[in-house]
Amino acid sequence: MATLIQGRPYEVSSSLLSRSSVDTWTIETRQPDRTEATSIPTQAECAAQPYDLVMGTLVNAATVDDAAGIAHVNVASWRQAYAHLLSPGFLARISEQDIANGFRRALELGRTVWVARVDDQIVGFAVAREPREENPPRDLELGLIYVLPGNHGSGLAQPLLDAAIGTAPCMLWVASDNPRAHAFYRRNGFSFDGATKIEDQWENMQTSRMIR
C-alpha cells in the first residue's frame, strides 16, 4: 500500500507541548503572526493534493477526533524511550487523558499535528513549531515526533518528518542518551551544535541540540 501525505510540507507550526507539573501536561498555543512571510497551512489546505511517497501508510493532518490516538502514541513512546532515563513513578504519573485534552485544545484552535495511520489507527505523529528559546539558531523547530514502539523500524518516522518540516533548515532538542533518535536525525542532515541543557521538570534529564 502506498504512503500518502495529504497536504504540503510547510515552514512553521506553532503547536507547543510543555510540562507544567509532574501530573499535568498541556499544549501551549500561540497565534501565528499573519504578517510573517511564512504562512501556516489551514487544515483544509492540508487535506488537499495527496501524493505517493514511500511504502507505508497514510500521513495527514490530524483532526480534533484524533486527540486521544495522538496522546496514546505520545505516552507509550515516552514510557519506552525514556525508561532508562526517568523513574518508573515519574512515567506512571503521566496522564494520557491530560495529554489528549491538551492536543484537543490545540487542534480546536487550528494547530497542525501530522499523524501516521495504519488500518485507520494512529501509530505516529509529528509537530513543528517556532523555537521557544531566545536567539535560536533556526527559525523552525521539530518539537515532537514519535512512532509507537511496535512500529519502530517500519519507516513511518520519515514521512512524518517530511510532512512536518520538509527540507527546511531546522533545529531540535533530543535526549543526550538516545542513540536511536540521534541516528535518525543524522540521516536527515542534523548534527549536534554543542548546546546542551538540563530538563529539571524531567528529573534532570540532559538534552542536546541538533541543527541542519
N, C-alpha and C positions, 0 to 999 in steps of 0.2 A: 504494500500500500504506500502510495507516495505521500511524503510530508507536504502539507500545505501551510504556508504562513499567510494569514489573512491580514492584509494591510502592509504598510511600507515601514522599513526601519526608519527611526526618527532620531532627532538630536537630543531632546531633553524631556524627561517626565519628572514631575515634582512630587510623586508619591514618596513618602519617607516612612521608614519604620524605626521606632526607637523604644527603648525600655525605660519606663518611668519608675518602676519599683520591682522587687523580686516577684510580686504576684500580679502585677498589672502591666500589660503590654498594649501599646496604642499605635495607630497610624497617625503620624503628623501630616498635615497637608498645608500647602502654600499655594495661593492663587498665582498662576503664571502671569508675568508681565507681558501683556499682549503687544507692547511696543518693541519687544526684543526681536531681533532679526530672525531667530529660530522659532518656528511655531510648533506647538504640540498638537498632534492629530486628535480629532474627536473620535469617540467610539464608532460613529457612523463611518468615518474615513477609514478606520482600522478594519472594518468589516468588508471593505471593497477590495477588488482585484486580488483574489488568492492566486498563488503561483507555486509550482513544484520546486522543491529544494533538494532534499535527500530522502532516502528511505526512512520511514519512521511513523509519524503520527500527525495530528492536526495541531497547529500552533496558531492561536488567535488572541485577540484582546478579551479579557475577562469581562463578565457582567456581574451585577450585584449578586445574582444567584450562585455565583462561583465562590463566594467568600469562604464558605465552610470547607470546600475542597482545597482551596489555596492554604488555609490555615492548617489543615491536616498534613499537607506536604511540608509546610514550614516547620511545624513542631516535630514531626517524625525525623526530619532532616537534622534539626538541631540536636536531638537526642542521640542520633547516630554519629554525626560528625564531631561532636564535642564531648563524647562520653569519656575521652581520655584527658580532657581539659577542665571539665566542670563537674561538680559533685553530683551524685545521684539525687540528692534532695533538691538541689537547685533545678535540675532538669525536670524533676517530677512536679515542681510547683508551677511550671509554665502552663498556662491555661489556654487550651485550644479554642475555647469559646471566646476568651478575651481577644485572641489574635483574629478570630473570624469577625468579631464585632468591629475591630479596627479596620480590617480590609473592607468590610461592608460600608463603613462610613466613607472611606476614601473613594470607593467605586461609585457611591451615590453622588459624590462631588465631581465625578467625571475623570478621576485619575486613571491612568493606564497601567494595567498589570497584564503581562503576557503569560498565557498558560499553554501547556502542552497536554494533550488529551490522548489516551489510548482507550478505545472502546467507550468513548464518551466520559471516561473518568479522568480527572485531573491528576497528572503524575509529575508535574513540574511547573515552575513559574519563574519569572524574572521581572525585576523592577529597575528602571533607570531614573535618575533624578539629578537635580542640581546639587553640587557639593555643599555640605553644611559648614565646612571649616573655612577659616579666614585664609585668603590668598592661596586658593587651591592651585595645583599645577595644571589642572584641566578644568574645563567648564562643564563636563559631564562625568557623572559617577555611576558605576554599576553598583546599585545599592544592595540588591538581593538576587540570587539565582540559586535555586535548589531543585533537585530531582529526587523523587522517592528512592530510598536506599535500594529497594528491589529492582530499580531500573538503572542503577549505575552501570556504565559500560554500554548502554543502549544507543548512545549518540544523541540523546534528546537535549542535552545541555547546549549543544552547538546551535541548533535553530532557535532556541530561546535567547541565547546571547546575540545572535544575528538580528533577531526581531527587536531586541531592547536597545542595542547600541550601534548596530550596523558595523561600519568600518571607521566610525568617528574616533578621534582622539579621546581618551577616557582614562579615568582613574578608578581605583577600588581599594578597599581595605579587606584583608584576609587574615585569618588566624595564622600566626607565625609558624605554628606546628600543624600544618595541614598540607602535606606534600602532594596529595591527590589534586587538591584545588590549584596549587601552585603550578603543577604540570599542565593542567587545562588552560590556565591563563597564559602561560608561556607560549603554548601552541597558538594562541590568538594574539601574539605580539606584545604581551605585557612583560614588564620586568620590574624588579624591585628598585625603588629610588633611594632607599636608605632610611626613609621615615618609619618610625615605629611609635606605638602608643600603648598604654595600659588601660584596658577597659575595666574601670573599677566596679561598674554595675554587672560585670560578667566575671566575678570572682577574680579580678585582676589578670584576666587573660590578655596576653600580648598579641597585638595585631600589627601587620606590616602593610605598607602602601605599595601598590604596583601601578604603573602607568604605561600608556603606549601613545 
